[in-house]
Amino acid sequence: YFQIKILSFFSFVDMVRDCSRIGIPFSSQGHLQIFDMFWFALEGIGGDGFFTMKYELMDVSLDLWKAYSKVDPNSLESLLDEDLMTFEHQWANFFANFDTEIPFMLELSESQTGEPFRSYFSHGLISSHITDNSPSRQPFALFGTHSSRENLNSGNFSFPSEGHLLRNTGLAGSIAKHMVVQCVSPKGPLACSRTYFFGATHTPYLGNKLLSQIYFAVVEAVLAGIETFSKTSHVTKVGASLLTTERLLLACNPGGPQLTVTMAVYDIPDLLAGRGCLGSVVFSESFLTSQILVKEKDGSISTETSYLVLTAAIPRSASWLVSGPLIPAKLVPEGGRPHGEGPPPGDRQKRSQDSTSVVASLFIEYKPSLLPHLPVQLHTPNNVLMIAVFPKSALYKAFYSQVTSPGNSGVTLKVIQDNCLSAEQERLHSNMQKLFEVLSYPAGERWNQVRLLTSLPDLASFLQHFTISSVSQEPVMRLHLPVLLQQTEDIPNNEKENDKVVITILTGLPGCQSSELCSFLVTFNKEYGRWLVYRQTMDSPECFSAAHFQKYLSGVLGSQHSRSSRPSAYHRKKVRLLVVLQGYTDVIDVVQALQTHPDADVKASFAIGAITTCVEPLSSYMEHRFLFPKFLDQCSQGLVSNVVFTSHTTEQRSPLLVQLQKLIRAANSSVSFILAENGIVTRNEDIELILSENSFSDPQMLATRYLMYPGWQVSLFGKIFEPVTFNMCTNMYTGSP
């Protein structure tokens, strides 16, 4: 260990020999390796004084965090599985404070209410990299008139007063009508603000209708702003889409696409009684954006956007009826007693025979005149409410025995099937069905994943969109976008595929016997078409010449046109092109050469059918069991459909062959293995795989190709290695592994 330590420090000294300043990411959790600093002063190692006397140290933690905080699919998974779960848990603790009797609820203070948020925030700051201490990045809980603009912007929420109680923070020391709360993640971009109410917001228990109407207008404005921003990425356009632009505060995390949009209406006056200020309402959401550049048929570039509201699972509305005027007895509903004449004829019920696993959904279509009698949060654009009843519950049995029974009123509910629901109704029922499945699922790691899909219904589609956008900023073909987003399983193509010349590519390392396989295929199938063979020139200074290949394709198309006028049966046979690559060639270069052919007619006249890699086990390893360069690159997923083994196929489970198969399978899980001793294929099914006309254009292959080789369709994917020519003497491995 000591020798390794000395060698590593010598390497460090050589690395910084000509430097004057060294950047170090300072961390509150880090520590100084003082012994390394002493070693630096020793003669023969660093020499010439102590480390900190010779070099100027700089803190580069903020600069590094800009790179570390960029969101990719892996960090997004961590954000959802860890940070978001912890964040939602704090809100669950917050709501637990109000699961109490009304007399005790009135004694709740702002300090007690916001305690879960403050503890979560203060403990997380110990190891947090975030240095922003503005009010927008601090948790708070303020009641009633205490939620003024001055108090919200003061930022002094660390030690709230115990004297601000729910019962004395309303107008003139009365009970508060609402509260504003905010929870902030100390280590990440998550932040969420809500306004909740005490009392009723509808007739006949009208208490604070003004505040609730303003708040839900703010909610709609923020959600509209998020949608606008996801499409334009301009804050000014978001402000222009809102009614009160000066109330909008939009803050972007500089490290990535995580954003938080906050809207507040401060110091709302009491318009009814004129007794002062009611307080403020605040609402904010944290969301992610994803943008894909799309290349249209005319060559123009457009954008395809998507967004995900991370904090959508936090309830946007809640109310507790803590006090109010005396309610007339005639307005008090009696539980268990039918009210009115039964459900109106327009009601619709979704029911399934499998009552033990399917949620029953009751859709109530109401008239606009009912709106004043409904809480504001239950107002919908289409005037429809849904009541979901979970199976295996007493309520489920009571629902079918008492509500749906026509015994008392003589009115029956209309039972409809799934295909009769509107798109919105089907979405609502699907969300409730997923929620029931989550609640029925045993707790564990898988439970968290299922719960996320339920609380964030758009998560699956956003993840697919984000996976594509996070790989590269290169444009995607409009024709391929539905397949990449898993909106369809077929690639729409109006061109006649039968008129195209199908290209079959055979590749492999030197000695892989791809030429023997090519000769076998041409001989075996010569009666079924006309075969053309393009062989890579081995005397070229480059492994593959795209210009030479493009010129060859132009010549093939020209000869096709000249022969098309000849009436002979031979010339009417379908033409197939075999491309044989033998060497250290990147297969993606051949694909890009076709995609970027300068002649559009030539490009449209050819299509790659399948790519097959030939593997000679004895020619795959160098000395000391190192693989030859390009070996696994030539078996890459998204490009290669088949791997043909040209030796060791007659031996029963050859150890060398089995080892290579496991290695290739790890690099390409969907590849097909074909045994062809000396290039001779013995099964018709294997020949069909090699000569497939649509394997390369398979939707799964296409999606993988976009992820593995971003920009391949416009020849923007660079080579991993520069072209090299290998001139070496190798010892072939012939023993057992």
Secondary structure, 3 states (H helix, E strand, C coil): CHHHHHHHHHHHHHHCCCCCEEEECCCCCCCCCHHHHHHHCCCCCCCCCCHHHHCEEEECHHHHHHHHCCCCHHHHHHHHHHHHHHHHHHHHHHHHCCCCCHHHHCCCEHHHHHHHHHHHHHHHHHHCCCCCCCHHHCCEEEEHHHCCHHHHHHCCCCCCCCCCECCCCCHHHCCCCEEEEEEECCCCCCEEEEEEEECCCCCCCCCCHHHHHHHHHHHHHHHHHHHHHHHHCCHHHHHHCCCCHHHEEEEECCCCCEEEEEEEEEEEECCCCCCCEEEEEEEEEEEEEEEEEEECCCCCEEEEEEEEECCCCCCCCCEECCCCCCCCHHHCCCCCCCCCCCCCCCCEEECCCCCCCCCEEEEEECCHHHHHHCCHHHCCCCCEEEEEECCCCHHHHHHHHHHCCCCCCCCCCEEECHHHCCHHHHHHHHHHHHHHHHHHCCCCHHHHHHHHHHHCCCHHHHHHHHHHHHHCCCCEECCCHHHHCCCCCCCCCCCCHHHCEEEEEEEECCCCCHHHHHHHHHHHCHHHCEEEEEECCCCCCCCCCHHHHHHHHHHHHHHHHHHCCCCCCCCCCCEEEEEECCCCCCHHHHHHHHHCCCCHHHHHHEEEEEEEEEECHHHCECHHHCECCCCCHHHCCCCCCEEEECCCCCCCCCHHHHHHHHHHHHHCCCCEEEECHHHCCCCHHHHHHHCCCCCCCCHHHHHHHHHHCCCHHHCCCCCCCCCCCCCCCCCCCCCCC
